[in-house]
């Protein structure tokens, strides 16, 4: 299983409008997103894509995601949102964080990943990784980073 890592920045007249545009930049705006609790299944890989390819799934599909998001409304305000992840033979974990700067976000993600590593007696492979999106607000601006799993069956 591949988990697609996507991200976007959007501006709008409202918080919801800018968030929708950030989702659009990541090309996940036409799906019904269902939040997951951040566990990576055994054997899965994380692939940094930037945006999903157009038409990946049907409009309105229910899609499982882990997201980090932040919206700023004050001109000149810095915003950042990111995901950190680590994998092990048994699976892996995502951690999400949003804040004011890339540096602060990365610091917190790495601390959270270290806690996750200490909590699980797994055979960890590789080093922690992060993807953080940062922007400076002009009007209303949103940033989003998302790990996209796959559509869910509601039947």
Backbone bond lengths (Angstrom), bond angles and torsions (degrees), N, CA, C in turn:
res aa  C-N    CA-C-N  psi(-1)  N-CA   C-N-CA  omega(-1)  CA-C   N-CA-C  phi
1 X - - - 1.461 - - 1.518 109.23 -
2 X 1.315 116.60 132.98 1.461 121.76 173.19 1.528 109.24 -102.62
3 X 1.315 115.44 134.66 1.463 121.93 173.67 1.520 105.50 -106.10
4 X 1.335 116.13 121.36 1.466 121.70 -177.21 1.521 110.36 -86.40
5 X 1.319 115.93 125.47 1.462 120.80 175.68 1.521 107.80 -97.63
6 X 1.337 115.87 121.20 1.469 122.24 -177.25 1.517 109.29 -130.05
7 X 1.343 116.83 161.82 1.462 120.22 -178.35 1.515 110.08 -156.60
8 X 1.339 114.97 160.63 1.454 119.32 178.74 1.517 112.27 -164.43
9 X 1.329 113.34 162.39 1.458 123.49 175.52 1.525 106.28 -127.58
10 X 1.317 117.42 136.74 1.458 120.36 179.10 1.510 112.06 -140.97
11 X 1.332 115.39 146.95 1.466 121.76 174.86 1.514 109.16 -119.11
12 X 1.315 116.32 147.34 1.455 120.78 179.05 1.514 110.85 -160.88
13 X 1.318 115.45 -176.49 1.460 120.85 179.11 1.522 112.07 -82.70
14 X 1.343 114.99 -21.28 1.467 120.39 -178.52 1.530 109.26 -133.14
15 X 1.322 115.91 166.60 1.466 120.27 177.44 1.519 111.71 -60.79
16 X 1.325 116.63 -44.94 1.461 119.82 -179.73 1.531 111.29 -66.64
17 X 1.324 116.13 -38.90 1.465 120.06 178.39 1.519 111.96 -63.77
18 X 1.324 117.23 -42.77 1.465 119.61 179.62 1.528 110.70 -69.60
19 X 1.334 117.59 -36.26 1.462 120.98 177.42 1.528 110.43 -63.89
20 X 1.322 117.23 -43.52 1.467 121.09 178.06 1.534 110.66 -60.46
21 X 1.321 117.02 -38.19 1.468 120.18 178.25 1.525 111.66 -69.90
22 X 1.322 117.69 -34.46 1.468 119.93 175.37 1.536 109.81 -65.92
23 X 1.337 116.74 -41.74 1.464 120.21 174.93 1.527 110.80 -61.65
24 X 1.333 116.26 -37.57 1.460 121.27 178.88 1.522 111.39 -63.09
25 X 1.323 117.33 -42.06 1.463 120.30 179.34 1.533 110.71 -61.92
26 X 1.333 116.38 -32.49 1.464 121.36 176.89 1.529 111.57 -84.29
27 X 1.319 117.03 -6.81 1.464 126.34 -178.43 1.536 112.88 61.21
28 X 1.327 115.37 41.02 1.467 120.48 173.85 1.531 111.00 -122.69
29 X 1.316 116.89 15.45 1.462 122.28 -175.58 1.523 114.12 -76.68
30 X 1.311 118.77 -15.61 1.467 120.86 -178.04 1.525 112.94 -102.12
31 X 1.330 116.67 17.14 1.462 121.75 177.72 1.522 109.57 -117.68
32 X 1.312 116.45 157.10 1.458 122.52 172.10 1.524 106.68 -89.63
33 X 1.317 116.76 109.93 1.450 122.06 -172.87 1.526 111.21 -89.95
34 X 1.323 116.00 130.22 1.457 122.89 178.90 1.525 107.56 -115.63
35 X 1.312 116.04 124.03 1.459 122.10 -175.46 1.526 112.19 -75.70
36 X 1.339 114.70 135.32 1.463 122.17 175.84 1.519 109.79 -105.99
37 X 1.336 115.86 167.44 1.455 120.78 -177.21 1.521 114.15 -92.70
38 X 1.315 119.15 11.36 1.457 122.07 165.39 1.526 117.47 95.43
39 X 1.316 120.64 11.18 1.459 121.21 178.52 1.526 109.59 -92.41
40 X 1.328 115.57 133.30 1.458 122.55 177.87 1.526 107.48 -93.18
41 X 1.339 118.07 126.37 1.472 119.99 -179.26 1.532 112.55 -65.00
42 X 1.301 115.55 153.66 1.464 121.66 176.61 1.527 109.85 -56.02
43 X 1.318 116.44 133.81 1.460 121.70 177.26 1.515 115.25 84.31
44 X 1.328 118.15 -5.73 1.465 120.77 -179.14 1.522 110.47 -78.57
45 X 1.334 115.80 153.57 1.461 121.19 174.87 1.522 108.71 -124.52
46 X 1.323 116.02 150.34 1.463 122.55 179.38 1.529 107.31 -103.06
47 X 1.344 116.03 124.53 1.461 121.93 -177.71 1.528 108.59 -118.73
48 X 1.334 116.68 118.48 1.463 121.28 178.84 1.525 109.18 -77.26
49 X 1.335 116.93 114.53 1.458 121.94 -176.74 1.525 113.69 -112.40
50 X 1.317 117.98 -27.50 1.453 120.43 -175.01 1.518 111.15 88.16
51 X 1.345 116.33 -52.46 1.469 122.20 177.57 1.525 108.00 -151.19
52 X 1.326 115.83 149.01 1.463 119.23 173.93 1.515 109.15 -70.86
53 X 1.317 116.15 149.77 1.460 119.00 176.00 1.530 109.09 -68.78
54 X 1.342 116.81 145.46 1.465 120.96 -178.71 1.528 111.62 -57.94
55 X 1.325 115.13 141.01 1.464 121.07 175.70 1.508 115.17 70.64
56 X 1.304 117.40 20.22 1.479 120.52 -178.18 1.523 110.52 -55.72
57 X 1.335 115.76 -46.94 1.451 121.52 177.39 1.522 107.80 -133.83
58 X 1.320 117.09 171.15 1.449 121.72 -179.09 1.523 112.36 -71.33
59 X 1.324 115.05 150.14 1.463 120.90 177.36 1.528 109.04 -57.42
60 X 1.317 115.54 133.99 1.456 121.27 177.85 1.521 114.89 86.37
61 X 1.338 118.22 -1.35 1.468 119.91 177.01 1.528 109.52 -57.09
62 X 1.318 116.57 147.62 1.453 122.48 175.36 1.529 106.68 -89.33
63 X 1.339 116.08 117.47 1.459 121.55 -172.69 1.534 109.84 -122.38
64 X 1.329 115.25 133.51 1.465 121.97 179.75 1.524 110.23 -80.77
65 X 1.348 116.61 132.77 1.467 121.97 -178.70 1.523 111.35 -144.94
66 X 1.337 114.25 156.79 1.458 122.68 164.20 1.519 104.43 -114.83
67 X 1.329 118.42 126.40 1.463 120.21 -176.15 1.524 112.55 -128.93
68 X 1.328 113.38 152.93 1.462 122.45 166.84 1.518 105.21 -126.76
69 X 1.308 116.94 134.34 1.466 119.91 -176.22 1.516 110.31 -147.54
70 X 1.308 114.52 153.18 1.477 120.23 178.15 1.513 107.58 -153.42
71 X 1.333 116.04 141.12 1.461 122.26 176.77 1.519 108.65 -125.21
72 X 1.321 114.99 135.86 1.454 121.47 175.84 1.514 110.42 -116.06
73 X 1.326 116.96 143.55 1.467 120.87 -177.42 1.521 113.59 -122.43
74 X 1.322 117.73 -8.44 1.461 121.22 -179.03 1.524 110.33 -99.37
75 X 1.341 118.66 129.26 1.469 119.98 178.13 1.533 111.73 -53.74
76 X 1.325 116.10 132.76 1.455 121.56 179.90 1.522 114.88 86.07
77 X 1.327 117.46 -5.55 1.467 121.63 179.80 1.531 110.17 -69.40
78 X 1.327 117.13 134.74 1.459 121.53 175.61 1.520 108.89 -92.71
79 X 1.332 115.56 138.47 1.461 121.12 178.22 1.527 108.77 -135.88
80 X 1.319 115.55 148.53 1.464 121.29 178.29 1.522 109.15 -148.53
81 X 1.331 115.44 146.84 1.462 121.55 175.85 1.517 107.66 -147.46
82 X 1.323 116.01 136.84 1.455 117.86 -178.04 1.503 113.60 -154.69
83 X 1.328 113.27 166.88 1.450 122.58 174.46 1.518 108.53 -119.40
84 X 1.304 115.63 143.24 1.450 122.13 170.47 1.517 106.99 -119.90
85 X 1.331 117.61 150.25 1.447 119.42 179.76 1.523 110.91 -150.16
86 X 1.338 112.84 155.35 1.461 122.58 174.50 1.521 106.95 -142.40
87 X 1.319 115.20 147.80 1.462 118.85 177.98 1.525 110.24 -121.84
88 X 1.313 113.58 157.21 1.454 122.80 179.58 1.529 107.44 -140.70
89 X 1.312 116.09 170.99 1.461 119.41 176.31 1.526 110.85 -59.10
90 X 1.324 116.76 -31.58 1.469 121.79 -176.87 1.519 113.64 -84.53
91 X 1.324 119.16 -10.92 1.462 123.31 -175.39 1.511 109.96 146.27
92 X 1.310 117.11 -132.28 1.454 120.45 178.43 1.508 110.84 177.42
93 X 1.318 115.44 -177.33 1.465 120.69 179.62 1.517 110.51 -140.40
94 X 1.318 114.74 147.91 1.457 123.65 166.55 1.515 107.40 -105.47
95 X 1.311 116.36 148.82 1.453 123.09 168.25 1.519 106.56 -127.52
96 X 1.307 117.65 142.53 1.456 121.93 -179.25 1.519 109.73 -121.96
97 X 1.339 114.81 147.96 1.458 119.06 178.49 1.532 108.70 -155.68
98 X 1.317 115.67 147.22 1.467 121.32 173.33 1.517 108.02 -135.80
99 X 1.348 114.86 146.82 1.457 119.65 -175.08 1.529 109.32 -168.25
100 X 1.311 116.65 -154.67 1.452 120.63 -176.54 1.514 116.01 -94.01
101 X 1.346 117.88 -29.47 1.463 118.58 -176.53 1.521 111.51 -136.11
102 X 1.322 114.97 156.26 1.464 121.74 176.90 1.531 110.91 -57.40
103 X 1.335 116.64 -43.51 1.462 121.07 -177.04 1.526 111.41 -63.05
104 X 1.322 116.57 -46.41 1.458 120.71 178.33 1.525 110.79 -62.19
105 X 1.309 115.90 -42.25 1.463 121.30 -179.17 1.533 110.34 -62.41
106 X 1.323 116.74 -47.13 1.462 119.60 -179.34 1.527 111.08 -63.70
107 X 1.312 117.09 -41.29 1.468 121.31 178.52 1.529 110.62 -57.27
108 X 1.324 117.28 -48.58 1.464 121.26 -178.57 1.524 111.73 -67.45
109 X 1.336 117.01 -40.27 1.467 119.65 178.77 1.527 110.70 -60.39
110 X 1.322 117.32 -45.63 1.456 120.72 -178.98 1.524 112.22 -65.59
111 X 1.329 116.84 -37.96 1.474 120.34 175.33 1.520 111.00 -63.33
112 X 1.330 116.61 -44.08 1.461 120.54 179.71 1.526 111.73 -65.13
113 X 1.336 116.76 -38.56 1.466 119.87 177.96 1.527 111.10 -65.88
114 X 1.322 116.73 -37.56 1.464 119.58 177.51 1.526 110.23 -63.85
115 X 1.331 117.30 -40.87 1.462 120.55 175.87 1.527 110.93 -61.44
116 X 1.341 116.63 -42.89 1.468 120.74 179.52 1.522 110.60 -62.24
117 X 1.336 116.63 -40.37 1.467 120.90 179.20 1.534 110.16 -62.95
118 X 1.328 116.51 -41.83 1.462 120.60 -179.36 1.530 111.99 -69.82
119 X 1.328 117.20 -27.39 1.460 121.79 -179.06 1.520 112.30 -75.26
120 X 1.335 116.99 -30.19 1.461 122.11 -174.78 1.526 110.54 -110.24
121 X 1.296 116.62 129.02 1.460 121.21 175.89 1.520 108.73 -89.36
122 X 1.340 114.65 69.23 1.463 121.49 -178.72 1.516 109.90 -109.39
123 X 1.321 115.73 166.95 1.458 123.22 174.87 1.524 108.60 -91.99
124 X 1.340 116.31 86.98 1.461 122.74 -174.71 1.526 110.91 -69.51
125 X 1.317 115.59 139.05 1.462 121.76 179.67 1.518 108.89 -121.32
126 X 1.304 117.67 128.08 1.458 120.21 177.58 1.515 113.28 79.04
127 X 1.309 113.54 179.77 1.461 122.44 -177.61 1.527 110.79 -98.02
128 X 1.343 117.31 160.11 1.466 120.32 174.30 1.529 110.23 -61.07
129 X 1.327 115.96 146.06 1.468 121.65 177.49 1.516 108.59 -125.88
130 X 1.329 116.53 154.27 1.467 121.12 177.58 1.523 110.35 -138.10
131 X 1.328 114.95 152.88 1.461 123.03 168.94 1.521 106.16 -136.30
132 X 1.334 114.92 119.19 1.461 121.28 -175.73 1.515 108.96 -126.82
133 X 1.325 116.21 135.49 1.459 122.39 175.78 1.519 107.31 -110.89
134 X 1.324 116.10 133.41 1.463 121.72 -177.13 1.530 108.81 -129.79
135 X 1.306 116.45 146.10 1.468 121.21 176.93 1.517 109.27 -150.98
136 X 1.324 115.48 161.54 1.459 122.52 172.20 1.519 106.92 -112.68
137 X 1.317 116.01 127.51 1.459 122.14 -174.99 1.526 111.53 -70.84
138 X 1.331 114.66 132.17 1.461 120.21 170.70 1.525 108.74 -100.28
139 X 1.328 115.73 -57.58 1.468 120.64 171.33 1.521 106.45 -113.34
140 X 1.314 116.71 -103.53 1.459 121.53 173.24 1.524 106.39 -109.17
141 X 1.328 116.90 123.20 1.461 121.81 -175.03 1.519 109.74 -131.35
142 X 1.334 116.16 140.70 1.459 121.95 176.27 1.520 109.88 -126.45
143 X 1.326 114.85 147.47 1.463 122.15 171.55 1.520 107.35 -123.96
144 X 1.337 115.90 146.18 1.459 121.30 178.37 1.523 109.13 -144.20
145 X 1.309 115.16 140.33 1.454 123.32 170.16 1.521 105.80 -127.29
146 X 1.344 117.25 131.74 1.461 119.77 -175.15 1.521 111.62 -138.78
147 X 1.323 114.97 139.44 1.461 122.39 170.20 1.524 105.46 -100.50
148 X 1.320 116.33 115.37 1.463 122.07 -174.14 1.526 108.95 -102.17
149 X 1.327 116.12 116.81 1.460 121.06 -177.47 1.524 111.44 -82.51
150 X 1.319 117.90 -76.17 1.460 122.27 -179.32 1.526 108.26 -178.22
151 X 1.341 115.96 166.67 1.471 117.76 177.65 1.526 110.95 -63.24
152 X 1.323 114.92 150.66 1.459 122.11 177.27 1.519 109.27 -105.32
153 X 1.298 116.91 145.50 1.452 121.49 174.44 1.517 108.14 -91.10
154 X 1.322 116.55 128.35 1.463 120.63 179.35 1.525 111.88 -99.08
155 X 1.311 117.21 7.62 1.463 120.97 -179.38 1.495 112.17 -87.33
